[in-house]
Amino acid sequence: MLIAASYCPLFRPFGVTTWNMYDANKPYGIVVLLIAVVGIIGVVFMQAKVARMAAWLSVILIFLFYILALLKIHTSFTFIPFHAISKFLAKQIKFKWGWWLLVAGPCLSLAGVLSEKQRFKMPVQPETSNSNSSLNG
């Protein structure tokens, strides 16, 4: 869900266009994408520690991205000497629905790796009794 959410609209500056994570900050978006891929690889190869670490890192990175987005929006127009105009321009940048997915993805992955039930066990295959039946028969 985190990978899909990084392509969803996150910002709508001035009602003209929408920005996703890569439009806002491409290197940061690539780091988030890399952490998501590492988490998926950890789940596929049943490495609980890798999956848990990737889940925590994704939560931290998304929280940090939100804080940085707020700071960037509120400080982007400080070069304008008129406070009312800079405040008006900062209000024209709106958050979009992609933030809900961007938060839900890491929270679901964190809930999955922190659950009490052990999910990373290798399946046990039953033994075949073909060798015993040939000896008896």
FENRA-V6157 format. One record per residue. N is the residue number from 1. OMEGA is omega in radians with two decimals (999 if undefined). Layout:
{{N;OMEGA} {N;OMEGA}}
//
This chain:
{{1;-3.14} {2;3.14} {3;3.12} {4;-3.11} {5;3.13} {6;3.09} {7;3.14} {8;3.13} {9;-3.14} {10;-3.10} {11;3.00} {12;-3.12} {13;3.04} {14;3.11} {15;-3.06} {16;-3.05} {17;3.07} {18;3.12} {19;2.97} {20;-3.07} {21;-3.09} {22;3.04} {23;-3.13} {24;-3.12} {25;-3.03} {26;3.14} {27;3.12} {28;3.10} {29;3.12} {30;3.09} {31;3.10} {32;3.10} {33;3.12} {34;3.11} {35;3.11} {36;3.12} {37;3.08} {38;3.10} {39;3.11} {40;3.10} {41;3.09} {42;3.11} {43;-3.11} {44;-3.12} {45;3.05} {46;3.08} {47;-3.03} {48;-3.11} {49;3.13} {50;3.13} {51;3.13} {52;3.13} {53;3.13} {54;3.12} {55;3.11} {56;3.13} {57;3.13} {58;3.08} {59;-3.13} {60;-3.12} {61;3.13} {62;3.08} {63;3.12} {64;3.11} {65;3.11} {66;3.12} {67;3.13} {68;3.10} {69;3.09} {70;3.13} {71;-3.14} {72;-3.14} {73;-3.06} {74;3.12} {75;-3.09} {76;-3.04} {77;-3.14} {78;3.10} {79;3.12} {80;-3.05} {81;-3.13} {82;-3.04} {83;-3.11} {84;3.14} {85;3.14} {86;3.10} {87;3.10} {88;3.14} {89;3.11} {90;3.12} {91;-3.13} {92;3.08} {93;-3.04} {94;3.01} {95;-3.12} {96;-3.03} {97;-3.13} {98;3.11} {99;3.13} {100;3.10} {101;-3.12} {102;3.08} {103;-3.08} {104;-3.12} {105;3.11} {106;3.12} {107;3.09} {108;3.12} {109;3.10} {110;3.09} {111;3.14} {112;-3.10} {113;-3.14} {114;-3.13} {115;-3.08} {116;-3.11} {117;-3.14} {118;-3.09} {119;-3.04} {120;3.07} {121;3.08} {122;3.12} {123;3.13} {124;3.14} {125;3.13} {126;3.13} {127;3.11} {128;-3.11} {129;3.13} {130;-3.10} {131;3.11} {132;-3.10} {133;3.12} {134;3.12} {135;-3.11} {136;-2.99} {137;999}}
//
